[in-house]
């Protein structure tokens, strides 16, 4: 009788443990997916490119990725193991994502009236307030408490609020703080790539993917000082026309082909 009772207790305990693990793993996967959807090559990246270039393909991609991010926010909100702090973070993040989606429509209307980047950007910023810091802090709350793989850390280091996002923001806003953040996060990304290359030195396919990522990140890093010099003449001007010419010229001259890095990251994420 005692043996049967112990067995039943063990089964119940194991079942509860597995159930809790399932919840935790589900939450972790959703957070990882949320970081991915908002980041490099996806929602905010395409939003910044839409601001810079006004081309519809970027608006459509940004809209779709923001929609996917909202779906993950909604799924996370419905989990039973969400703390009050995490729920507040999800609410804060949803406010910012919704503001970005609204901004896409404002930018579209702006570009229908004018092709001048600064005219469009100033009009949107006058009507909408997008609090990136609030969203980045919310993501930090959601990521806290998990062990992330080196590839997941690499994805985070390149995404929303990190390397490529700050690179694009430096080009758009010409504020040195974005350049400094871009430099720091690019170094973080390249350090992670170097560590992964050592770990995967006997895996030819992973090594090739990492080298593709590394080449693109080095290109971004090399472009930063050139961009700084290109934008220097319009640092103190109030002429929208001059700023438009300088920013658009720098964007075109220093365009980076992201696809090799995005393909490399996709492969690495699928293999982990």
N, C-alpha and C positions, 0 to 999 in steps of 0.2 A: 504493500500500500504506500509506504514511504517513497519507494523507488518511483512509482507511478506519479505521485504528487510532485516529486522533484522534477520528473520529466516534463510534466504539464507546465510547471513554473518556468522551466528553462525554455520551452517552446514559446510561451507567451512573451517572455523577456526578449528572446531572439527576434520574434515577430515585430515587437515594438521597436527594437533597435534598428532592424532593417527598414521599417517604415520611416523612422526619423532620418535614417541615412538617405532614403529615397527623397524625402522632402529637401534635405540639405543639398543633395546633389542636383536636384531639379532647380533649386534656387541659384546655385552656383552657375549652372549652365545658362540660365536665363540672364544672369548678370554679365557673364562672358559674352553672350550674344548681343546684349544691349550695348556694351562697350564697342563691339565690332561694328554694329549697325550705325552708330553715331560717328565713327572714326575715319581712319585713313581709307580713301577711295570710296567712301560711302556718304552718309547724310551731310555732315557739316563740311566735309571736303568739297562735295559737289555744290553746296550752298555758296561757299566762298568763290568757287570758280564761276558760278552763275552771277554773283555780284561783280566779279572782275570782267566777265566777257559777255554777259547778257544773252547767252545762247540757250535755246529751249531744252536741249538735251540735258543740260546740267540741272535745270529746274525740275524736269520730270524725274531724273534719278534721285535728286535730293528729296523730292516729295515722297517717292516710293520708300526710300530708306528711312525717312522720318516716320512714315506710317508703320514700318516694321518695328522701329524702336518703340512707338506707342503701344503696339501689340505686346511687346515684351514687358513694358511697364504695367500694362493691364494684367498680364499673367502673373507677374510678381505680386501685384496688389492683392490677388485672390488667394495666395498661398497662406496656409495657417501659421507658418513659422516666421512671419514678418513682424519685426519689433516695431514699436511706436516710432523710434528714431528712423528706421528704414522706411516706414510708411510716409513719414514727413519728407524724407529724401525723394521718394517716388513722386510725391505730390509736387515738390519743387522742380524736379526734373521734367515732369509732364507740363508744367507751366511754361518752361523754357522751350521745350520741343514744340508746343502749340504756338508759341510766339514765332519760332522759326518758320513754321508752316504758313502762318499768316503773312510773314514777311515775304515769302516767295511770291505771293499774289501781288503785294505792293510793288515789289521789284519788277514783276512782269508789266504792270501798268506803267511804272516809271520808264521802263525802256521803250514802251510804245509811244511815249511822249518825247523822250530824249535819249540819245546814245552816249551822253556824257556821264561817265562813271560817278563823278562827285555829285552831280545834280541828283541822280537817282539815289545814291547812298545817303545824302543829306536829307532828302525827302522821307526816306524810310526811317532813318534814325529819329527824325522829328516826330514821327507818328508812333513808333514802336520802341519799346525798351527790352532788349534781350540781355539777360543777366547770365553771362557765361560762367562767372565765378560761382554763382549759386548752383548751376548745373554740375560744374566740375567738383565742387564740394559734395554734392549729392552722390555722384558716382563714387567718390572716395568712401563715403559711408557704406554704400552697397558692396564695395569690394573688400571692405575690412573683414578680417577674421578668416579669410580663405588662404590656402597655399596655391599660388598661381605658378604654372609652368613657365619656363623661360620664354617659350614662344608666345604665351599669353601676355607676359610682361613686355615683350617686344611689340606686340600689337598695341598695347596700351601706350607705350612710349612714343608711338608714331601718330596716335589718334587725336580725338577731341581734347583740346586743352594742352596738347603735347607738341611733338616736333613739327609735323607738317601743318597743323592748324596754326601754330604760331608763325611759321614761315609765311603762310598766306595772309595772316593778319598784319604782319610787318609790311608786306607789299601794299595792302589795302589802306592801312592807317598810318604807316611811316613812323611808328613809335618804337624807339630803341628797346623798350622792355620786351617787345615781341621778338626782336632779333636775338636778344640775350637768352630768352626762353627757348627759342628754336635751336640755338647753338647748344645749349645744355642738354636738351632732349635728344638732339641728333647724336651727341656724344654718348648719351645713355643707350640709345639704340645701337650704335656701332659697337659699343662694349658688349652688349648682349649678343650681337651677331658673332663677335670674335669668340666669346665663350661657347656659343653653340657650334661654331665651326670646329673648335677643338673637340667638343663632345662627340660630334658626328663625323669626325675626320675619316672614318672607315665606311661611311655611307655616302656613296657617290651622288645619289639622287638628292638627298637632303643638303649635301655640301653645295651642289649646283644651285639649288633654290636659295641658300643662304648667300652665295656669292652674288646672285641677282639682286637680292635685297641690299646687300652691302654696296654694290655699284651705284644703285639709285640714291642711297643715303649719302654717299660720298659726293654725288653730283649736287644734291641739295646743299650740303655743307660748303662746297666750293662756290656755289652761286650766291651765298649770303653776303660776303664782302663785296662782290660785284654789284649786287642789288643795292647795297648801302651807298656805294659811290654813284650809281645811276640815279638814286632818289635824292641825293644830297642837294642838287640845285633847286629842288622844290620844297625843301624842308620849311622854309619861312615864307613861302608865297601864299597868297590867298586866292590866286587865280585858279578857278576850277578847270579852265582850259589847259593851263600848263601842267597841273597835277594829273589831269586825265591823260595827256600825251605821255608824261613820264612813267606813270604807273602801267598804262597799257603797253608802252614800249618795253619796259622791264619784264612784264609778264610774258610777252611774246619772245623776247630775246633770250630769256632765262627759263623757258618752258622745260620741264622735266618729264620724261616719259615714265609714268608710274607703273605701267602694266607689268613689266618684269618683276618688280617688287611685290605687286599685288598677287600675281600668279604664284610667286615663291611663298608668300605668307599663306595663301590658300592651301598649297600643297603641304606645308609644314603643319598647319592646323589639322588637316585631315589625317596626318600620320601620327599625331601625338597619342 
